[in-house]
């Protein structure tokens, strides 16, 4: 089978590997769509473990089932989570599933950027979800990103009427925006890219502010002379960090959803006096994935318009280029070469 092997953002090689062999408790999935995540293009983070086969936002069709994998059948349309908790460790017992060691260590084989993927028993049991007819394969690549957004916002204690400042209006920022608006929140979005700002406006941002023009004074002017109750950072640039630290209200919270490459220096005296919380978010639990799938199935969160680029598997290098470059691309997904027609037009 063909796999895409990551060496760096500019060197992704299509190679031949043997197709995985499954055991009695496993299933084999043919990849039908796989998203390029923002973490996939964090070269400084990925370069430490190359070469490797990435891809964890994968939906596909079950083409083979083990003799003991009775819950699923050949031909089932599924989304598969790459990380699943064990449900037995002290973290899981406390409900802190994203702290589970298995969740951080596990994965499917060899990765979502492959023609066929072996789904281990624990992922079959806890991380494989049947897709309703309302969710096509392409849209299903957004289940995991939306689940991560759901998980992140749970840390903020958001309440109707709160103001949320979202720094970065890429896919993650726009998903945070969409979810926040379902909760009755006032949303202010920032980005340096006018295309992404226009998308933020289209998705209901109360204000969309050009990054270089942003200031705390502007925030107060459009927010009743107050800073933001919560700040969600969806950009890794150092300026995004500084903007977040300056923009949060007393007793407010900052969620670093994106991963800053450099360590963060906190103004400790002010944060102590104002009792400001700084938190991070990693991954999503199966419960978050179920919630994301339900929101998409009901039409509460629309994701199709975020998918701007649909790339044949053999051209995955071009997909990484577009994802890393940004510009007028939001979500870039990879599909098999033989899927020549999308379920809807995608550029």
Secondary structure by P-SEA (a helix, b strand, c coil): cbbbbbcccccccccccccccccccbbbbcccbbbbcccccccccccccccbbbbcbbbbbbcccccccccccccccccccccccccccccccccccccccccccccccccccccbbbbccccccccbbbbccccccccccaaaaaaaaaaaaccccccccbbbbbccccaaaaaaaaaaaaabbbbbbbcccaaaaaaaaaaccccccccccccaaaaaaacccccccbbbbccccaaaaaaaaacccccbbbbccccccbbbbbaaaaaaaacccccccccccaaaaaaaaaaaaaccccccccccccccccaaaaaaaaaaacccccbbbbbcccccccccccc
